[in-house]
Amino acid sequence: MANSCQICWYRENNKRTPPPAPMEENNSLVYGLEFQARALASQQAESNDVRFFVATQSLKPNNQLHVVDLNEDSSALQSRIFAHPYGEVWRLAASPHDPRLLASCYSLLKGTQVTMQTALLSLPESLEPKDGEQEFLAFEQVETLATDAYGSEIRTTEFHPTDANQLACVVDGKVVLFARAEAATRVVAEINAKNVPKFTSGRWSHFHQGNQFITLHDCSVRSYDVRDPNHVVWCIEEAHSQLVRDLDCNPNKQCHIVTGGDDGVLKVWDFRNTKEHVFARSDHHHWIWSVRFNTYHDQLILSSGSDGKVLLTCAGSVSSEAPEAGTGDVGGGGGSSGGVTEQVLGSTAEGPREHLADGLLQTFDQHEDSVYGVEWSTADPWMFASLSYDGRMIISKVPKQYKYQILL
């Protein structure tokens, strides 16, 4: 049965609160889940639909995966709900090659031991319910990856950015590389971190033909060449004063990554010179859980944290669209009272033009709990979703004044 946002909104509020108003330029839409959640992903393989995936983290064996679509004409949300009985979901990743393929990392109880597994979930070709189908839809195929021999703590499973048959799974202090085949997905290589703590997370590098995998461990960032698993290509020691939680690669500028950590600082790095960051902001008041570059306008960076806030930051001076001359808060900290007051001037054929100045652009504070995930839409570069632990996903837009400053 296809469920609308209105149904889920009523469930969350015991049918006493009306559903949200249609989405205006600076308004947001709220999608409520019945259970706690921390796993959020944006559809990557197709760019026509604004679609997000969100999965629940319930101790009971009734977890769910929600496929949430936004109809931009009517500003209405529509969802289809799949049963995820395998365990409580900690992380989701969407394939950039197959719009129906997801990777789920989840925990489950085996005897008296809590362990983690990861599985590839294939959605059916049609998301419309079949005649006689139960309340929840079923996946077309579920393939559990063989990770038991490598550890019990799975941080993430990541699809390769260009090779549809490659996967990487971060398990304890290892990165296990898988190759997909018709018969089964099999292990082809292993990166073993020596003399370092367990990995916090990891991500494929968008650079160097996808031959590098970037890992986070403790306060540091390391990149490994998957063709030579023992070779550390580059390393940023003490990237943050506390644990590094997340990273993202700038899709439009070579060698730039962004990191966020428990020190509440967002940092942009050029890993050709790992001694010093090129941009930093300290606008969060607690741990940063997620950081994301905008796919098209990489001066825009989203971050979310345990302070219950989602922040939109401009790092224009170190972006692919950097003006020839400019000022801004590069390499320094920043307050969180926010807003951008200074103007950076570039030049066009018509004369000087205004650019967004570096700094905090907007604070989105509609969440009431820790915000574990934030993701840009691949269909609309001005739209993004954020997910807090209380099961509230909010779809928001970049305020129009910043949009027009970038485009005009």
Disulfide bonds with the S-S distance in Angstrom:
none
